Amino acid sequence: MKRLLQLGFILGLAGTFALAWFAPIFEYTRYRSATSVVANGGRVEQFLVHLPVDRIESPAGAEVARDTGLRLSHYKLRDAEGNVIGLAARHELQTGATAQTAWLLTIPSRGAIALAASGPGEGAIEAEVAARGLTAGQSIDQPLSIDSSQPARSVSATGEFSGIDFELVETWVVTGLDEDGGIRGTLRLNTIGRRST
Amino acid sequence: MKYVLSLVAGLILGAAAAVAMLYFNPLTQSQSVPLGNPELSLEYGLSGADIWLSTHDNQLDIPVVPGDVSLLFEDGIRGTWLSAYRLRADSRPVPVPATRISIPSPESELLRSGFLVEDYWLISEPGAGSLFVHAESNQWPLLRDTLVSVDWLGRDYGGPRKYDPTRGPANAAAEVFGLTGTYAGARGRARERLSLESYDGGLASLSGQLMIRMAANGDDD
């Protein structure tokens, strides 16, 4: 009996340690990556943001933007099939006519990419939409497709993205404007990744 | 029958001993120390004006701000925490906006490493530029003192406590990358210190300090 008690003690101890070591505390749903290979090397992958449903916003954000002169945006990130796979943050600092844009794309099951761009920024997209005569609350049948003129380039990447240099082009597909003037449509984030040399 | 009872009693005692050892396991305690002479020391709290956006899957003891914000309930992002701050710095006249995305790591285990969280910060200083900070944090000591000790075991939290969760990815420090503006191309290190005044089921009194030191060669330790 004493031997059985000792055996049970050892099994209980070892079993609990094994559980602490092997039991997965966190696992994220991993969706199939819809990537394609491009002719000159690298792979293309598109992420989507449906506007306005994927925009994560707070009324206080507008106050912070006004106080600091920054455009701060947060989004849920979808794959090409429409599954929510991650989160994205976009910070834009306007310096004269140029906007400095920083992107952070995080996909829990895969890793993160931080990118930087310098160019006309989101203000230029809004100006182009306004130039087409769109007003708040209006929808259009033929969507406008507007690309960011300068691609963002990756500065750092983690997880399965590490060791890959990324370029990101924003394509704003505008189907209308909200009552408050916000863009309605889809923000396509087109990435090209090439193995770092 | 008595043999079975002996075996079961042994199993229970063994499991209880293992749980006690895991609770006090020195390998999963905070191992980092605050960064000396940081160039940038950014402070924030989880309540009040510092935090202007906070959302998760509603399973965390962390406030959701604003109350009607879109929650992160989808399978691909469940368990993650998105928050945005006005960071305060004595050396900066205006608050520094920042976004933090925290992702509990699948590499978490309670035998050697603890409860690991990948923290991604995007920090943008008005008139200067943006920084990206990647930290690997061990939040087990904080969880043990709050969720396990207070919520599950019914013990008192006691007085204010400090935690130094940063454990990587670089030599017990977070990696810092300059993205835009005057920070473009810069590299550095960062560490975080958390302070919890009290705990009564929520982390509203949690405050943090992110200490950043830039280095031209990317390695200051």
Interface residues (C-beta under 8 A of the other chain):
Chain A: M1 K2 L4 L5 Q6 L7 G8 F9 I10 L11 G12 L13 A14 G15 T16 F17 A20 W21 F22 A23 P24 I25 F26 E27 Y28 T29 Y31 I56 E57 S58 P59 A60 G61 E63 V64 D67 T68 G69 L70 L72 H74 K76 N83 V84 I85 G86 L87 A89 H91 L93 T95 Q100 T101 A102 L104 T106 I107 P108 S109 A112 A114 L115 A116 A117 S118 V155 S156 T158
Chain B: K2 Y3 S6 L7 V8 A9 G10 L11 I12 L13 G14 A15 A16 A17 A18 V19 L22 W52 L53 T55 V65 P66 V69 S70 L72 E74 D75 G76 I77 R78 G79 T80 L82 A84 R86 V94 P95 P97 T99 I101 I103 P104 S105 P106 S108 E109 L110 L111 R112 F115 E118 Y120 L122 S124 P126 G127 G129 S130 F132 H134 P169 E175 F177 G178 L179 T180 G181 A184
